[in-house]
Amino acid sequence: MVEAVLLRDLAVVMVVAAVTTILFHRLRQPVVLGYLVAGVIIGPYTLPYSLVTNIPNINTLAELGVIFLTFSLGLEFSLRRLRRVGAVALVAGVLEILLMLWIGFTIGRSLGWSPIDSIFLGAILSISSTMIITKVLRDLGKEREDFAEVVFGILIVEDLAAIVIIALLSGIAMTGTFTPWEVGATVARVGLFLATVLVAGLLVVPRLINYVSRFRKEEVLMVTVLGLCFSMALVALYLGFSVVLGAFIMGAIISESWASPMVVRQIAPLRDMFVAVFFVAAGMLIKPALVAEYALPIVLIAAAAVLGNIVSCSLATFLLGYPPRFAMKVGISLATIGEFSFII
């Protein structure tokens, strides 16, 4: 029975993920790492046979994880926060992205990779992890400090840039080539889509969410929010963009309603479940036998990701007039890559 296979595979995913995340929590490590380890354990490349029998089913559920993840990131988006630290966030974010794109492309070419693969590597290294950084700062009680405001502003700039980068890479992946004209045309299309959707959405959606929230029926609000999220993801897909773009934009639009904290609280359990499946599915792609074979590129790329992000963000913050200690805190906080990198 198909239902039994899906249920069995989902049970395996969640049980193994639960064990690994408990372990990593006890070790004071990010639970995302536990999800990836769970994927390695149950994937097809570790044990003599895969514990998951129908990997396409899990990958389908992982796609829902991508939508919920980017929708949640959109809900955390704040134009007001960006305005407070706009200059440093824009300069530092752009500098980091450009520097890491160049570093990733250079490393890829030096390793003999194709130009397209090298571009993807640069894109993967260029976006810091909003989810992990935000969670760590909150767990440490640092989210209200001055340097954290700058960090959040840079993350917002990077999230917006990531949406454009994903749209560009989608075209590159399909055609295998890229030209300045194609890049410009894609950026223009994304800009037009964002402007149209944001203007129309901000006029209607926050009012709708506020109206529905007055019913004080959580299930009604949840169904309405999910309908808006999936609808916008579908619209983006039909227009030739990624579902990531649609989900993120709808989350950003809903974040402007006064009921957005309620939406964040309600969406959290669904997000956590499907995001867990997403990262487990990513872990299932890892071949442990290749780690030793490619140890040098792995160490080189990891070092470049950490040091490049620290140097670029610290330098940009320092050049804009902040003291060295403050700038270093910003740089170190942005040293991790994460969810958008996995999506890329």
C-alpha positions in Angstrom: 0.0 0.0 0.0 1.3 3.4 -1.0 -0.1 5.0 2.2 1.8 2.4 4.4 5.0 3.1 2.6 4.7 6.9 3.0 3.7 6.5 6.7 6.7 4.2 7.3 9.2 6.5 5.6 7.8 9.5 7.5 8.0 7.7 10.8 11.6 6.7 10.1 12.5 10.3 9.2 10.9 11.8 12.3 12.1 9.2 14.8 15.7 9.3 13.7 15.6 13.1 13.5 14.2 13.2 17.0 17.1 11.1 18.3 19.8 13.1 16.6 18.3 16.5 17.5 18.0 15.4 21.2 21.6 14.4 21.1 22.8 17.6 19.4 20.7 19.7 21.8 22.4 18.0 24.7 25.8 18.8 23.1 24.7 22.5 22.6 24.9 22.2 18.9 22.3 23.5 16.3 19.5 21.1 15.7 19.9 21.7 12.0 23.1 19.7 12.2 21.1 16.9 13.9 18.7 16.9 10.9 21.6 16.5 8.5 23.1 13.7 10.4 19.7 11.9 10.5 19.6 12.2 6.7 23.1 10.7 6.4 22.1 7.8 8.7 18.9 6.9 6.9 20.0 7.8 3.4 21.0 5.4 0.6 24.8 6.0 0.9 25.6 5.0 4.5 24.1 1.7 5.5 24.0 -1.4 3.2 20.4 -0.3 2.3 18.3 2.8 2.7 15.9 3.0 5.7 13.7 5.1 3.5 12.1 3.1 0.7 10.5 5.9 -1.4 12.9 8.8 -1.5 10.8 10.8 -4.0 7.9 11.0 -1.5 10.3 12.5 1.1 11.6 14.9 -1.5 8.1 16.0 -2.2 7.5 16.7 1.5 10.9 18.5 1.6 9.6 20.9 -1.1 6.8 21.9 1.4 9.6 22.5 3.9 11.2 24.9 1.5 7.9 26.8 1.2 7.3 26.9 4.9 10.9 27.9 5.6 10.9 30.9 3.2 7.4 31.9 4.2 8.6 32.0 7.9 11.6 34.0 6.8 9.3 36.5 5.1 7.2 36.8 8.3 10.4 37.8 10.1 11.1 40.5 7.4 10.9 44.1 8.7 11.1 47.2 6.6 11.1 49.3 9.8 14.2 47.4 11.1 15.9 47.8 7.7 15.3 51.6 7.7 17.0 52.0 11.1 20.3 50.5 9.9 19.7 50.9 6.1 23.1 52.3 5.1 25.4 49.8 6.9 23.1 46.9 6.1 23.0 47.7 2.4 26.8 48.3 2.1 27.8 45.4 4.3 25.3 43.0 2.7 26.2 43.9 -0.9 30.0 43.8 -0.1 29.7 40.4 1.6 27.6 38.9 -1.3 30.0 40.2 -4.0 33.1 39.1 -2.1 31.8 35.6 -1.4 30.6 35.2 -5.0 34.1 36.1 -6.2 35.7 33.8 -3.6 33.4 30.9 -4.4 33.9 31.3 -8.1 37.7 31.5 -7.7 37.8 28.4 -5.5 35.6 26.5 -7.9 37.7 27.4 -11.0 40.9 26.6 -9.1 39.5 23.1 -8.3 38.8 22.6 -12.0 35.0 23.0 -11.8 33.0 24.4 -14.7 32.1 28.1 -14.7 28.4 27.3 -13.9 29.3 25.0 -11.0 31.7 27.7 -9.7 28.9 30.4 -9.9 26.6 28.1 -7.9 29.4 27.6 -5.2 29.8 31.4 -4.9 26.1 31.8 -4.5 25.9 29.1 -1.9 28.7 30.9 0.1 27.2 34.4 -0.2 24.1 34.1 1.9 24.3 33.9 5.7 21.8 31.9 7.7 18.9 34.0 8.9 17.3 31.1 10.8 20.4 29.9 12.7 21.8 33.4 13.4 18.5 34.7 14.7 18.0 31.6 16.9 21.5 31.8 18.3 21.2 35.5 19.2 17.8 35.0 20.8 19.1 32.0 22.8 22.0 34.1 24.0 19.7 37.0 24.9 21.6 39.3 22.5 18.8 40.1 20.0 18.2 43.6 21.4 21.8 44.8 21.4 22.9 47.4 19.0 25.1 45.1 16.9 22.2 42.7 16.6 20.2 45.4 14.9 22.9 45.7 12.3 23.1 42.0 11.9 19.3 41.7 11.3 19.5 44.5 8.8 22.2 42.8 6.8 20.3 39.5 6.9 17.2 41.2 5.4 19.4 42.6 2.6 20.8 39.2 2.0 17.4 37.5 2.0 16.2 39.9 -0.7 19.4 39.3 -2.7 19.0 35.5 -2.3 15.6 35.7 -3.9 17.1 37.4 -6.9 20.1 35.0 -7.0 17.8 32.0 -6.9 15.8 33.4 -9.8 19.0 34.0 -11.8 20.4 30.6 -11.0 17.1 28.9 -12.0 17.6 30.4 -15.5 21.3 29.4 -15.6 20.5 25.9 -14.6 17.9 25.5 -17.4 20.0 27.0 -20.2 23.5 26.2 -19.0 24.7 29.7 -20.0 24.2 33.2 -19.0 24.8 36.7 -20.5 24.7 40.2 -19.1 21.5 40.7 -21.0 19.9 37.6 -19.4 21.0 38.7 -16.0 19.6 42.2 -16.5 16.3 40.9 -17.9 15.9 38.5 -15.0 16.6 41.2 -12.4 14.1 43.5 -14.2 11.4 40.7 -14.2 12.0 40.0 -10.5 11.9 43.7 -9.7 8.6 44.2 -11.6 7.1 41.1 -10.0 8.1 42.3 -6.5 6.9 45.8 -7.1 3.5 44.7 -8.4 2.9 42.0 -5.8 4.1 44.2 -2.9 1.9 47.2 -3.9 -1.2 45.1 -4.5 -0.6 42.8 -1.6 0.1 45.5 1.0 -3.2 47.1 0.0 -5.3 44.0 0.5 -3.6 41.2 2.5 -2.9 42.9 5.9 -6.5 44.1 6.0 -7.7 40.6 5.2 -5.5 39.0 7.9 -6.5 41.6 10.5 -10.2 41.1 9.6 -10.0 37.3 9.9 -8.0 37.5 13.2 -10.9 39.3 14.8 -12.9 36.1 14.6 -10.6 34.6 17.3 -10.8 31.3 15.5 -7.2 30.1 15.1 -8.1 27.4 12.5 -9.8 30.0 10.3 -6.7 32.3 10.4 -4.4 29.3 9.8 -6.3 28.1 6.7 -6.5 31.7 5.3 -2.7 32.2 5.8 -1.8 28.8 4.2 -4.1 29.5 1.3 -2.4 32.9 0.6 1.1 31.3 1.0 0.5 28.4 -1.4 -1.4 30.6 -3.9 1.5 33.1 -4.1 4.0 30.3 -4.4 1.9 28.9 -7.3 1.7 32.3 -9.0 5.4 32.7 -8.8 5.9 29.2 -10.3 3.6 29.9 -13.2 5.4 33.1 -14.0 8.7 31.3 -14.2 10.1 32.0 -10.8 10.8 29.8 -7.8 8.2 28.9 -5.3 10.7 30.4 -2.8 10.0 33.9 -4.2 6.3 33.6 -3.8 6.4 32.2 -0.3 8.9 34.8 0.9 7.0 37.7 -0.5 3.7 36.6 1.0 5.3 36.2 4.3 6.7 39.7 4.1 3.3 41.1 3.2 1.6 39.3 6.0 4.3 40.6 8.4 2.9 44.1 7.9 -0.4 43.2 9.6 -0.8 43.7 13.3 -1.9 40.0 13.6 1.5 38.7 12.3 2.8 37.6 15.7 -0.2 35.3 16.0 0.5 34.0 12.5 4.1 33.3 13.4 3.0 31.4 16.5 0.5 29.3 14.6 2.7 28.5 11.7 5.7 27.4 13.8 4.7 23.8 14.4 4.0 23.1 10.7 7.2 24.9 9.7 9.3 22.9 12.2 7.9 19.6 11.0 8.4 20.2 7.3 11.7 22.1 7.7 13.0 19.0 9.6 12.0 16.8 6.6 13.7 19.3 4.3 17.1 19.2 6.1 16.9 15.4 6.6 16.3 15.1 2.8 19.3 17.3 2.3 21.4 15.1 4.5 20.3 12.0 2.5 22.2 13.5 -0.4 25.5 13.3 1.5 27.8 10.4 0.6 30.1 9.8 3.7 32.6 7.9 1.5 33.3 11.0 -0.5 34.2 13.1 2.6 37.7 11.7 2.8 38.2 11.8 -0.9 37.3 15.5 -1.1 38.7 16.5 2.3 40.8 19.3 0.9 38.1 21.1 -1.0 35.7 20.6 1.9 38.2 22.3 4.4 39.1 25.0 1.9 35.4 25.9 1.1 34.4 25.8 4.8 37.3 28.1 5.8 36.5 30.5 3.0 32.9 30.6 4.0 33.7 31.4 7.7 36.6 33.8 7.2 35.2 35.5 4.1 31.9 36.4 5.8 33.7 37.6 9.0 36.2 39.8 7.1 33.7 41.3 4.6 31.0 42.2 7.1 33.5 43.4 9.8 35.3 45.5 7.3 32.2 47.1 5.8 30.8 47.9 9.3 34.1 49.3 10.4 34.5 51.5 7.3 31.0 53.0 8.0 32.2 54.4 11.3 31.5 51.7 13.9 34.2 50.8 16.4 36.4 47.7 15.8 34.9 45.6 18.6 31.3 46.4 17.4 32.3 45.6 13.7 33.9 42.3 14.8 30.7 41.2 16.6 28.7 41.8 13.4 31.2 39.9 11.3 31.4 36.9 13.6 27.6 36.8 13.9 27.3 36.5 10.1 29.8 33.7 9.7 27.3 30.9 9.0 25.6 29.9 5.8 22.3 28.1 6.0 18.8 27.7 4.6 19.0 29.6 1.4 22.4 27.9 0.6 20.7 24.5 0.9 17.9 25.7 -1.3 20.4 26.9 -3.9 
